Amino acid sequence: MGGSALHAVSATRYGSVAYYLRAESGMAPKRFIRRTAIMAGVLGGVFVFGFFYLGALNVMPDLEIPRPEMPSPNAYDTMIEAVAAIPDSDKLRKVSREEVLDPAAVRSVLEDNEDALRIVRAGLRQQYRCPPARSFSAPHHHFAIRSLVSLLLLESKAKVHDGDMGGAMDAYLDAIHVAFDSQRGGLLFDQLYGDFLQRIAHNAVWDTIRDLDAETARQAAVRLEGLMEGRVPFHELVQEEKWATLASYLDLFEDPDWHDFVIQDVASVKGLESVRLKARLILMSKRKALRDCAEFFDEWLEAAKQPYTSRTNPPEPPTDALNELVLEFVRIEARSFSFTHSEVQNGLLLTTLALRAFRMDNGSYPDSLYDLVPRYLTKLPADSFGISGPLRYKLNGEEYVLYSVGPDGVDDGGRPTGRLGRMVVVEGETGDIVAGIHK
């Protein structure tokens, strides 16, 4: 057996690589030790780098989230008290949804809810602000507010049945007031739900306008104009959404198992997809995620102050795992459309009330909307879908067409669009939003 083979067997027998190397050369052990040291150094460096890198990713961001001063008393608390005063919400829901009015059933519900109606109207005289949401688990009561709107609209139906059109309009506008207030200090979802409640009230008012006398129509226009003047601007809703999202991130990061919360409760994914998502979340920088989120909202804040049709390139959300998931639910662009559409509907309704009052006073409709100022309106409502200027008006004999240019920003002469989406603008959509047709 050759010498090298003998040495190899000996090395194996004694279980020592160093023994084999020593037999080969006196310098071999030094070379082995050097290589081992280098490898250990590299691995140690990678470990140390990874340790500090992951530590840097998980450093808690230093960010102060403002908390608004809450009014006292707060109409929000009063409205929640009014909801609690409704003795039978199922009965209210059933009667309010009946297509054919049952006067006896309606009166029974209204008698049962005298306390709730009294509390609601006390709340309408107070300042309203939603409690600020500062975590993903913050409670919301926007769905409960719908029962108050239903109650007020049921009262208005009863008054219409009794021929009390002034009382009916007061109840209608109380419902719109509740819907407006529900957005104050709230998030974009509160805005969306408030727009929905306004739409319900609008539909009820449109059915009664032709039965109003001049003074009732004029007083209703005066009150609605005041409500519209105090409506929360869209950019303030975006600002509150920003603070709520950032505060929710900070609250989330306090939980050592926040990755699992995002995977299970936000993303709702399982299996291999959950493994991939967790890896992305672990490798995500908390500071960068918050910074990118804040910048995204800041860009939207500037865009929200511009006319709707000027927002040609809305900001793109960040692509990290957390923002990608959360901001998908925020959907600012869709909320922007909903808000603008609601503004236009308020303007159309307000102007229609003023036109009704003018006609009842003068026997005909005006030649121009400017004839409504200042007796019936202090100023003409702007067309929020246009770059500038008021709503469009065309007198056709004894009737008229009142309209907005619609989401495409193009004046089509009052030709109504037949494809107006409730929440989003359909690509390539044309046509106008016409009073009394699109409600």
C-alpha positions as CSV (number, residue, x, y, z in Angstrom):
1,M,0.0,0.0,0.0
2,G,1.4,3.4,-0.9
3,G,2.4,6.0,1.6
4,S,-0.4,8.4,0.9
5,A,-3.0,5.6,1.3
6,L,-1.4,4.5,4.6
7,H,-1.6,8.1,5.9
8,A,-5.2,8.3,4.8
9,V,-6.1,5.2,6.7
10,S,-4.3,6.4,9.7
11,A,-6.2,9.7,9.6
12,T,-9.5,7.9,9.4
13,R,-8.5,5.5,12.2
14,Y,-7.6,8.3,14.6
15,G,-10.5,10.4,13.4
16,S,-8.3,13.5,12.9
17,V,-8.1,15.5,9.7
18,A,-5.2,17.4,11.2
19,Y,-3.3,14.1,11.6
20,Y,-3.6,13.4,7.9
21,L,-2.6,16.9,7.0
22,R,0.4,16.8,9.3
23,A,1.6,13.7,7.6
24,E,1.4,15.4,4.2
25,S,3.2,18.5,5.0
26,G,4.3,20.5,8.0
27,M,2.6,23.6,6.5
28,A,-0.8,21.9,5.9
29,P,-2.3,22.5,9.4
30,K,-1.6,26.2,9.1
31,R,-3.3,26.3,5.7
32,F,-6.3,24.4,7.0
33,I,-6.6,26.7,10.1
34,R,-6.3,29.8,7.9
35,R,-9.1,28.6,5.6
36,T,-11.3,27.6,8.5
37,A,-10.8,31.0,10.1
38,I,-11.6,32.8,6.9
39,M,-14.8,30.7,6.5
40,A,-15.8,31.3,10.1
41,G,-15.1,35.0,9.7
42,V,-17.3,35.2,6.6
43,L,-20.1,33.2,8.2
44,G,-19.8,35.3,11.4
45,G,-19.9,38.5,9.3
46,V,-23.0,37.4,7.5
47,F,-24.7,36.4,10.8
48,V,-23.7,39.8,12.4
49,F,-24.8,41.7,9.3
50,G,-28.1,39.8,9.2
51,F,-28.7,40.3,12.9
52,F,-28.2,44.1,12.7
53,Y,-30.0,44.3,9.3
54,L,-33.1,42.6,10.7
55,G,-32.7,44.7,13.8
56,A,-32.7,47.9,11.7
57,L,-35.8,46.8,9.8
58,N,-37.6,46.3,13.0
59,V,-36.7,49.6,14.7
60,M,-39.9,51.2,15.8
61,P,-40.5,54.4,13.9
62,D,-40.6,57.6,15.8
63,L,-43.8,59.4,14.8
64,E,-46.2,61.6,16.6
65,I,-49.9,61.2,15.6
66,P,-52.1,64.2,16.5
67,R,-55.3,63.7,18.3
68,P,-58.1,66.1,17.6
69,E,-59.9,68.1,20.3
70,M,-63.3,66.6,20.8
71,P,-66.4,68.8,21.3
72,S,-68.3,68.6,24.6
73,P,-71.1,67.6,24.4
74,N,-70.3,65.6,21.2
75,A,-73.3,65.0,18.9
76,Y,-71.7,61.7,18.0
77,D,-72.4,60.4,21.6
78,T,-75.9,61.8,21.4
79,M,-76.6,60.0,18.1
80,I,-75.4,56.7,19.6
81,E,-77.7,57.4,22.5
82,A,-80.5,57.9,20.1
83,V,-79.7,54.6,18.4
84,A,-79.9,52.8,21.8
85,A,-83.3,54.4,22.4
86,I,-84.9,52.6,19.4
87,P,-86.9,49.9,21.2
88,D,-87.4,47.6,18.2
89,S,-85.0,48.1,15.3
90,D,-86.4,45.1,13.4
91,K,-89.9,46.6,13.4
92,L,-88.5,50.0,12.3
93,R,-86.6,48.3,9.5
94,K,-89.6,46.3,8.3
95,V,-92.1,49.2,8.3
96,S,-89.6,51.6,6.7
97,R,-89.0,49.2,3.8
98,E,-92.7,48.7,2.9
99,E,-93.4,50.0,-0.6
100,V,-97.1,50.8,0.2
101,L,-97.5,53.1,3.2
102,D,-99.4,51.6,6.1
103,P,-100.4,54.8,8.1
104,A,-101.3,52.8,11.2
105,A,-98.0,50.9,11.3
106,V,-96.0,54.0,10.6
107,R,-97.7,55.9,13.5
108,S,-97.1,52.9,15.8
109,V,-93.4,53.0,15.0
110,L,-93.2,56.8,15.4
111,E,-94.9,56.6,18.8
112,D,-92.5,53.9,19.9
113,N,-89.6,56.1,18.9
114,E,-90.6,59.5,20.3
115,D,-87.6,59.5,22.7
116,A,-85.2,58.5,19.9
117,L,-86.5,61.3,17.6
118,R,-86.2,63.8,20.5
119,I,-82.6,62.7,21.2
120,V,-81.7,62.9,17.4
121,R,-82.9,66.5,17.2
122,A,-81.0,67.5,20.3
123,G,-77.9,66.0,18.7
124,L,-78.5,68.1,15.5
125,R,-78.0,71.2,17.6
126,Q,-74.6,70.0,18.9
127,Q,-71.2,69.8,17.2
128,Y,-70.4,66.4,15.8
129,R,-67.1,64.6,15.5
130,C,-66.3,60.9,15.1
131,P,-63.8,59.6,17.7
132,P,-60.4,59.3,16.0
133,A,-59.5,55.8,14.8
134,R,-56.0,55.0,16.0
135,S,-55.8,51.3,15.5
136,F,-57.2,48.6,13.2
137,S,-59.5,47.4,16.0
138,A,-61.1,50.8,16.6
139,P,-64.9,50.5,16.8
140,H,-67.2,52.2,14.2
141,H,-70.9,52.9,14.5
142,H,-71.6,54.2,11.0
143,F,-74.0,51.3,10.2
144,A,-76.1,52.1,13.3
145,I,-76.6,55.6,12.1
146,R,-78.6,54.3,9.2
147,S,-81.5,53.4,11.6
148,L,-81.7,57.1,12.5
149,V,-82.0,58.1,8.9
150,S,-84.6,55.5,8.4
151,L,-86.6,56.8,11.3
152,L,-86.5,60.4,10.1
153,L,-87.5,59.4,6.6
154,L,-90.4,57.4,8.0
155,E,-91.5,60.5,9.9
156,S,-91.3,62.4,6.7
157,K,-93.6,59.9,4.9
158,A,-96.2,60.3,7.6
159,K,-96.1,64.0,7.3
160,V,-96.5,63.8,3.5
161,H,-99.5,61.6,4.1
162,D,-101.0,64.2,6.4
163,G,-100.3,67.0,3.9
164,D,-97.7,68.7,6.1
165,M,-95.1,69.3,3.5
166,G,-93.1,71.8,5.6
167,G,-92.8,69.1,8.4
168,A,-91.9,66.5,5.8
169,M,-89.1,68.7,4.4
170,D,-87.8,69.3,7.9
171,A,-87.6,65.6,8.5
172,Y,-85.9,65.0,5.1
173,L,-83.3,67.6,5.8
174,D,-82.8,66.3,9.3
175,A,-81.9,63.0,7.7
176,I,-79.5,64.7,5.3
177,H,-78.0,66.5,8.3
178,V,-77.4,63.2,10.1
179,A,-75.7,61.8,6.9
180,F,-73.5,64.9,6.6
181,D,-72.5,64.8,10.3
182,S,-71.6,61.1,10.2
183,Q,-68.6,62.0,8.0
184,R,-67.2,64.7,10.3
185,G,-63.9,63.5,11.7
186,G,-64.4,60.1,10.1
187,L,-62.4,58.0,7.7
188,L,-63.0,57.5,4.0
189,F,-65.3,54.6,4.7
190,D,-67.4,56.8,6.9
191,Q,-67.5,59.2,4.0
192,L,-68.7,56.5,1.6
193,Y,-71.4,55.4,4.0
194,G,-72.5,59.0,4.6
195,D,-72.8,59.4,0.8
196,F,-75.0,56.3,0.7
197,L,-77.3,57.7,3.4
198,Q,-77.5,61.0,1.6
199,R,-78.6,59.2,-1.6
200,I,-81.4,57.5,0.3
201,A,-82.6,60.9,1.6
202,H,-82.2,62.5,-1.8
203,N,-84.4,59.9,-3.4
204,A,-87.2,60.7,-1.0
205,V,-87.0,64.4,-1.5
206,W,-87.1,64.2,-5.3
207,D,-90.6,62.6,-5.1
208,T,-92.1,65.5,-3.2
209,I,-90.6,68.7,-4.8
210,R,-93.5,69.3,-7.2
211,D,-95.8,69.4,-4.2
212,L,-94.0,72.2,-2.4
213,D,-95.3,75.8,-2.2
214,A,-92.9,78.7,-2.8
215,E,-92.0,79.4,0.8
216,T,-91.5,75.7,1.8
217,A,-89.2,75.2,-1.2
218,R,-87.3,78.4,-0.5
219,Q,-86.8,77.5,3.2
220,A,-85.7,74.0,2.3
221,A,-83.2,75.5,-0.2
222,V,-81.9,77.9,2.5
223,R,-81.3,75.1,5.0
224,L,-79.8,72.7,2.5
225,E,-77.4,75.4,1.3
226,G,-76.2,75.9,4.9
227,L,-75.7,72.2,5.3
228,M,-73.6,72.0,2.1
229,E,-71.6,75.0,3.2
230,G,-70.5,73.1,6.3
231,R,-69.8,69.8,4.7
232,V,-66.4,68.2,5.4
233,P,-64.0,68.8,2.4
234,F,-62.6,65.7,0.8
235,H,-59.0,66.5,1.6
236,E,-59.8,66.6,5.4
237,L,-61.2,63.1,5.1
238,V,-57.9,62.0,3.4
239,Q,-55.9,63.7,6.2
240,E,-57.8,61.8,8.9
241,E,-57.4,58.6,6.9
242,K,-53.6,59.2,6.8
243,W,-53.4,59.7,10.6
244,A,-55.6,56.7,11.3
245,T,-53.5,54.4,9.0
246,L,-50.1,55.5,10.4
247,A,-51.4,55.2,14.0
248,S,-52.8,51.8,13.2
249,Y,-49.4,50.7,11.8
250,L,-47.6,51.9,15.0
251,D,-50.2,50.1,17.2
252,L,-49.8,47.0,15.0
253,F,-46.0,46.9,15.3
254,E,-46.3,46.8,19.1
255,D,-47.5,43.2,18.8
256,P,-44.6,40.7,18.4
257,D,-46.9,38.6,16.3
258,W,-48.1,41.4,14.1
259,H,-47.0,39.4,11.0
260,D,-49.5,36.7,11.8
261,F,-52.3,39.3,12.4
262,V,-51.7,40.7,8.9
263,I,-51.6,37.3,7.3
264,Q,-54.7,36.0,9.0
265,D,-56.9,39.0,9.5
266,V,-55.9,41.4,6.7
267,A,-54.8,39.2,3.9
268,S,-56.7,36.0,4.9
269,V,-54.2,33.7,3.1
270,K,-53.0,30.2,4.0
271,G,-50.4,27.7,2.9
272,L,-47.5,28.6,0.7
273,E,-49.0,32.1,0.1
274,S,-48.9,32.8,3.8
275,V,-45.2,31.7,3.9
276,R,-44.3,34.1,1.1
277,L,-46.2,37.0,2.6
278,K,-44.6,36.4,6.0
279,A,-41.2,36.5,4.4
280,R,-42.0,39.8,2.7
281,L,-43.3,41.3,5.9
282,I,-40.2,40.2,7.9
283,L,-37.9,41.8,5.3
284,M,-39.9,45.0,5.2
285,S,-38.5,48.1,6.9
286,K,-41.0,49.5,9.3
287,R,-39.7,53.0,9.0
288,K,-39.7,52.9,5.2
289,A,-43.2,51.5,5.2
290,L,-44.5,54.4,7.3
291,R,-42.6,57.0,5.3
292,D,-43.9,55.7,2.0
293,C,-47.4,55.5,3.4
294,A,-47.2,59.1,4.6
295,E,-45.8,60.3,1.3
296,F,-48.6,58.5,-0.6
297,F,-51.3,60.3,1.5
298,D,-49.5,63.6,1.2
299,E,-49.6,63.3,-2.6
300,W,-53.3,62.5,-2.4
301,L,-53.9,65.5,-0.1
302,E,-52.6,67.8,-2.8
303,A,-54.6,66.0,-5.5
304,A,-57.8,66.2,-3.4
305,K,-57.6,70.0,-3.3
306,Q,-57.8,70.1,-7.2
307,P,-61.0,69.7,-9.3
308,Y,-62.0,66.1,-9.9
309,T,-61.2,66.1,-13.6
310,S,-57.8,67.6,-13.0
311,R,-56.7,64.4,-11.1
312,T,-55.4,62.7,-14.3
313,N,-52.5,60.8,-12.6
314,P,-53.6,59.7,-9.1
315,P,-50.7,58.7,-6.8
316,E,-49.7,55.1,-6.9
317,P,-49.6,53.2,-3.5
318,P,-46.3,51.8,-2.2
319,T,-45.5,48.3,-3.1
320,D,-44.2,46.9,0.2
321,A,-46.3,44.0,1.6
322,L,-48.1,45.9,4.3
323,N,-49.1,49.1,2.4
324,E,-50.0,47.0,-0.6
325,L,-52.6,45.1,1.5
326,V,-54.0,47.9,3.6
327,L,-54.2,50.7,1.0
328,E,-56.1,48.3,-1.3
329,F,-59.0,48.7,1.1
330,V,-58.7,52.5,1.3
331,R,-59.3,53.0,-2.4
332,I,-59.0,56.8,-2.4
333,E,-59.7,57.2,-6.1
334,A,-63.0,55.4,-5.8
335,R,-63.9,57.4,-2.7
336,S,-63.0,60.6,-4.5
337,F,-65.6,59.8,-7.2
338,S,-68.2,59.0,-4.6
339,F,-67.6,62.3,-2.8
340,T,-67.8,64.3,-6.0
341,H,-70.9,62.5,-7.2
342,S,-72.6,63.3,-3.9
343,E,-71.6,66.9,-4.1
344,V,-73.1,67.2,-7.5
345,Q,-76.3,65.5,-6.4
346,N,-76.6,68.0,-3.5
347,G,-76.1,70.8,-5.9
348,L,-78.7,69.5,-8.3
349,L,-81.2,69.0,-5.4
350,L,-80.5,72.5,-4.0
351,T,-80.9,74.2,-7.3
352,T,-84.1,72.3,-8.1
353,L,-85.6,73.5,-4.8
354,A,-84.7,77.0,-5.7
355,L,-86.2,76.7,-9.2
356,R,-89.4,75.3,-7.7
357,A,-89.6,78.4,-5.3
358,F,-88.9,80.8,-8.2
359,R,-91.6,79.2,-10.4
360,M,-94.2,79.3,-7.7
361,D,-93.4,82.9,-7.0
362,N,-93.2,84.1,-10.7
363,G,-95.3,81.6,-12.7
364,S,-92.4,80.4,-14.8
365,Y,-88.8,79.2,-14.5
366,P,-86.0,81.8,-14.8
367,D,-84.1,82.4,-18.0
368,S,-80.8,81.9,-16.2
369,L,-79.7,80.3,-12.9
370,Y,-78.2,83.7,-12.0
371,D,-81.8,84.9,-11.5
372,L,-82.0,82.7,-8.4
373,V,-79.4,84.8,-6.6
374,P,-79.7,86.3,-4.0
375,R,-83.4,85.7,-3.1
376,Y,-83.4,81.9,-3.4
377,L,-79.6,81.1,-3.3
378,T,-76.7,83.1,-1.9
379,K,-74.6,81.7,-4.7
380,L,-74.9,79.1,-7.5
381,P,-73.6,75.6,-6.6
382,A,-70.4,74.7,-8.5
383,D,-70.3,71.7,-10.9
384,S,-67.8,69.6,-9.0
385,F,-67.2,67.4,-12.1
386,G,-66.3,70.5,-14.2
387,I,-63.1,72.5,-14.1
388,S,-65.0,75.6,-13.0
389,G,-68.4,77.2,-13.1
390,P,-71.9,76.3,-11.9
391,L,-74.2,73.5,-12.9
392,R,-75.7,73.8,-16.5
393,Y,-79.2,74.9,-17.1
394,K,-81.3,74.9,-20.3
395,L,-84.8,76.4,-20.5
396,N,-87.1,74.4,-22.8
397,G,-90.4,76.1,-23.0
398,E,-92.2,75.7,-19.7
399,E,-89.7,73.0,-18.5
400,Y,-85.9,72.9,-18.1
401,V,-82.9,70.6,-18.0
402,L,-80.5,71.0,-15.1
403,Y,-77.3,68.9,-15.2
404,S,-73.6,68.4,-14.4
405,V,-71.1,67.6,-17.1
406,G,-70.4,64.3,-15.4
407,P,-67.2,62.3,-14.7
408,D,-65.8,62.9,-18.2
409,G,-65.9,66.7,-17.7
410,V,-67.5,67.2,-21.2
411,D,-70.7,69.2,-21.6
412,D,-73.0,66.9,-23.7
413,G,-75.9,69.4,-23.6
414,G,-77.9,67.5,-20.9
415,R,-77.7,64.1,-22.6
416,P,-77.8,61.7,-19.7
417,T,-75.2,59.0,-19.3
418,G,-76.7,55.6,-19.0
419,R,-73.6,53.9,-17.5
420,L,-72.9,55.9,-14.4
421,G,-71.3,53.6,-11.8
422,R,-72.2,53.9,-8.1
423,M,-68.6,53.9,-6.9
424,V,-66.3,54.1,-9.9
425,V,-66.1,55.8,-13.3
426,V,-66.5,53.3,-16.1
427,E,-63.6,53.7,-18.6
428,G,-64.7,55.7,-21.7
429,E,-68.0,56.9,-20.0
430,T,-69.7,59.9,-21.6
431,G,-72.8,61.9,-20.9
432,D,-74.1,64.2,-18.2
433,I,-75.7,63.7,-14.8
434,V,-79.2,65.1,-15.1
435,A,-81.4,66.3,-12.2
436,G,-84.2,64.0,-11.5
437,I,-82.8,61.1,-13.6
438,H,-79.6,60.2,-11.8
439,K,-80.4,60.2,-8.1
